[in-house]
Amino acid sequence: MINPQWLTTFTTLVDTGHFTQTADLLHMTQPGVSQHIKKLEQACGYQLITRYNKQFEITEQGQLVYQYAQQQTHQYQTLMSNLQTDSPYEGTCKLACSGSFALSLYPQLLRLQQQHSKLHFHLEAAPNHKILDNIENNTIDMGIVTQNPANTHFKTTMIGREPLCLVLPLQYEHHELTNELLIACGLVDHPDAQYYLTKYFQHCGYHHLSNIKIEHLPITSYINQLNQILVAVAEGIGFTVLPKSAIDHFTDKHKLYVISPPILVTEQLFIIQKQHRQLPIRYQTVTSLLTSLY
């Protein structure tokens, strides 16, 4: 790698056109300037200036080195400027959350970006375990998860709770909720269905539902796209359990029958980041937005 002091001496010499002025500006001796130029030429393997009558002309290779040195100087100045800049409304925030939460969060992030055009967002929908992996690998800076990880490498802040909803086709609105009804209706399965069903059946206050063997429920359909799960329910294909945010953003929610249980079943929502990683101040803007939603 080329010594940056040699490059500074060379660019100053080209700019001034005089060895003496260069020495004065850099607080060096004239022989010291000549020594720097000689070492730079040796490092590059080419003659960079042609000397004559105590003057010089820059060679073609010298022009290339001069341009390179100017680029290096510009990059250094940009780096120093960026290091000093930590704005709450500039830069890119890399976030991850569940698909259902993304339905609520993404429009809010877009509105925030409309207010602050230099603030950008990278939002990835992912399950809890993938969010944790991405934060640990530094591909995502902040996540929103529904379980407080036991791993002490993470810093978590609870921001609220989101209800889980048992959703049936509208045709079942006036039917009594029984185990037999759910078996007859059938399950619209999805990647989180087992977890959601287990939690809902155990805590909703309908004690007979806790006796259902979830693995024995007939599956009428399976889809891993969040925005398509409720399409099957709306068409009378089966029932499912999803976070309320997924239902709120479903276009045909008037075709759904959402059970009102004796006990509201909720999931905690946590902001999560690396324990000892200091995030830029713009993430405080995101945190304020997240806490305002709940």
Residue, then its C-alpha position, 0 to 999 in steps of 0.5 A: m500500500i502506498n504511503p499516504q504521506w508520500l501522496t500528500t507531498f506529491t499532490t501538494l507539489v503538483d498543486t504548487g508547482h514548486f519544491t520550495q513552496t511544497a516544503d514550506l506548506l508541509h513544514m518539511t525541508q526541500p530534500g525531504v520533499s524530493q525524498h518523498i517523491k523518489k520513494l513514491e516513484q519507487a513504490c509505483g515503479y514509474q517516473l512521476i515527474t520530469r525535472y528540468n532547470k529546477q522545474f518539472e513536468i508531470t508524466e502520464q503515470g504521474q497524472l494517474v497517481y495524482q488523480y488517485a491521490q485526489q480520490q483518496t483525499h475525497q474519500y477520507q474527507t467523506l469518511m470523516s464527515n460521515l463519522q461525525t454525522d449521526s442524524p435521527y432522520e438520515g440513513t438506512c434502518k435494517l429491521a425484521c419482524s413477523g409477516s403479520f406485524a409487517l402489515s401494520l409496521y410497513p405503512q407506518l415506516l413509509r409515512l415516516q419516510q415521507q416526512h424525512s426523505k433521507l431516512h430509509f427502511h429495509l424491512e424483512a418478514a421472518p419468523n422469530h428464530k430467523i430474526l435472532d440469527n440475522i441480528e446475531n450475524n449483523t445482517i439485521d440491526m433490530g427485530i420485533v419478536t414475540q418471545n423473549p430470548a433466553n440468550t443473554h447476547f440480546k437486549t430486549t424491550m417489551i413494547g406491547r401485546e397483540p391479540l391472537c384470533l380464532v377465525l372461521p368462515l362467516q357461515y359459522e357466525h351463529h353456530e356454537l363453538t364446539n370441538e366437533l364444529l372445528i373438526a368439521c370445519g377443518l384447519v387452514d394450516h400455515p407455518d405458525a398454526q401449530y404454535y398459535l393453536t396451542k397457545y389459543f386453545q390453552h388460554c382462551g377460556y373455552h376449556h373444552l378446546s384444550n382437549i383437542k388434539i391439534e395433530h388430529l385436526p383435518i387440514t383442508s388447505y396449507i399456505n405459507q403466504l400470510n396474505q393468502i391464509l385468510v382467503a381460504v377461510a373467507e371462501g369457507i374452506g376452513f378455520t385458522v388462528l392468526p394475530k389480529s393485525a393480519i385480520d385488520h389488513f385483510t380486504d375481505k374481512h367482512k367474510l370472516y367470523v372472529i371468535s370473541p373468547p372469554i379470555l383474550v389471548t395475546e402475544q408479547l412483542f419485544i424489540i430486540q437487538k445485540q446486547h453490546r452493539q450501539l446502534p445509530i441514533r436513527y434507531q431511536t426514531v424507529t423505537s419511538l414509532l414502535t412504542s407509539l403503536y401499542 
